[in-house]
Amino acid sequence: MTKADLIAKISEETGLERNEVSRAVESMMDFIKTSLTNGQNVYLRGFGSFVVRERKQKTGRNISKNTTIIIPAHNIPSFKPAKVFVEQVKNKVKVK
């Protein structure tokens, strides 16, 4: 499912105009990205958590030059689904 498909489905389910739904979806994604960029996690009860995870510094290999490189510590965004969500996917429970 693409973002356009999601917007169309929400518009159909709620009766709202597509442009209103599109603005809401874009606003939600922007809020999540801004929060994570500022180091704040986002928790959506029953859905999951968008969190910032820290990757430690490590050594890697550049195989084309056969050299060792240092990969610095950095933060990455991550999503952890809620237990209810995981169970629904495992058991293929339909949610309206």
C-alpha positions as CSV (number, residue, x, y, z in Angstrom):
1,M,0.0,0.0,0.0
2,T,1.3,3.4,-1.0
3,K,0.7,6.7,0.7
4,A,-1.8,7.6,-2.0
5,D,-3.6,4.3,-1.4
6,L,-3.7,5.0,2.3
7,I,-5.1,8.5,1.8
8,A,-7.7,7.2,-0.6
9,K,-8.8,4.5,1.9
10,I,-9.0,6.9,4.8
11,S,-10.9,9.4,2.7
12,E,-13.4,6.6,1.7
13,E,-13.8,5.4,5.3
14,T,-14.2,8.8,6.9
15,G,-16.0,10.7,4.2
16,L,-13.4,13.5,4.4
17,E,-12.0,15.1,1.2
18,R,-8.7,13.6,-0.1
19,N,-6.8,16.9,0.3
20,E,-7.9,17.2,4.0
21,V,-6.7,13.6,4.6
22,S,-3.5,14.2,2.7
23,R,-2.7,17.3,4.8
24,A,-3.4,15.3,8.0
25,V,-1.2,12.3,6.9
26,E,1.6,14.7,5.8
27,S,1.3,16.6,9.1
28,M,1.5,13.4,11.1
29,M,4.6,12.2,9.3
30,D,6.3,15.6,9.6
31,F,5.5,15.7,13.3
32,I,7.0,12.2,13.8
33,K,10.1,13.1,11.8
34,T,10.6,16.4,13.7
35,S,10.1,14.7,17.1
36,L,12.7,12.0,16.3
37,T,15.1,14.6,14.9
38,N,14.8,16.4,18.2
39,G,15.5,13.2,20.1
40,Q,11.9,12.7,21.3
41,N,10.2,9.3,20.9
42,V,6.6,9.1,19.7
43,Y,4.3,6.5,21.3
44,L,1.0,5.5,19.7
45,R,-0.9,3.2,22.1
46,G,-2.1,0.1,20.3
47,F,0.0,0.7,17.2
48,G,3.6,1.1,18.2
49,S,6.5,3.4,19.1
50,F,8.8,5.4,16.9
51,V,12.1,5.7,18.7
52,V,15.6,6.9,18.2
53,R,18.2,4.2,18.6
54,E,21.9,4.8,19.0
55,R,24.3,2.8,17.0
56,K,27.8,2.4,18.6
57,Q,31.0,3.1,16.7
58,K,32.3,0.0,14.9
59,T,35.0,-1.0,12.5
60,G,34.1,-2.1,9.0
61,R,35.9,-3.1,5.8
62,N,36.1,-1.5,2.4
63,I,36.5,-4.7,0.4
64,S,37.3,-2.9,-2.8
65,K,40.4,-1.2,-1.3
66,N,41.0,-3.9,1.3
67,T,41.1,-1.3,4.1
68,T,39.6,-1.0,7.6
69,I,37.3,2.0,8.2
70,I,35.8,3.4,11.3
71,I,32.0,3.8,11.2
72,P,31.2,6.5,13.8
73,A,28.4,6.3,16.3
74,H,25.1,7.6,15.0
75,N,21.4,7.7,15.7
76,I,18.8,5.9,13.5
77,P,15.0,6.0,13.6
78,S,13.3,2.7,14.5
79,F,9.7,1.4,14.8
80,K,8.6,-1.1,17.5
81,P,5.1,-2.4,17.0
82,A,2.8,-2.8,20.0
83,K,2.1,-6.3,21.3
84,V,-1.6,-6.0,20.2
85,F,-0.5,-5.1,16.7
86,V,2.0,-8.0,16.5
87,E,-0.6,-10.4,17.7
88,Q,-3.1,-9.2,15.0
89,V,-0.5,-9.7,12.3
90,K,0.5,-13.1,13.6
91,N,-3.1,-14.3,13.8
92,K,-4.2,-12.4,10.7
93,V,-7.0,-10.8,12.6
94,K,-9.0,-8.4,10.5
95,V,-9.3,-4.9,12.1
96,K,-12.0,-2.5,10.8
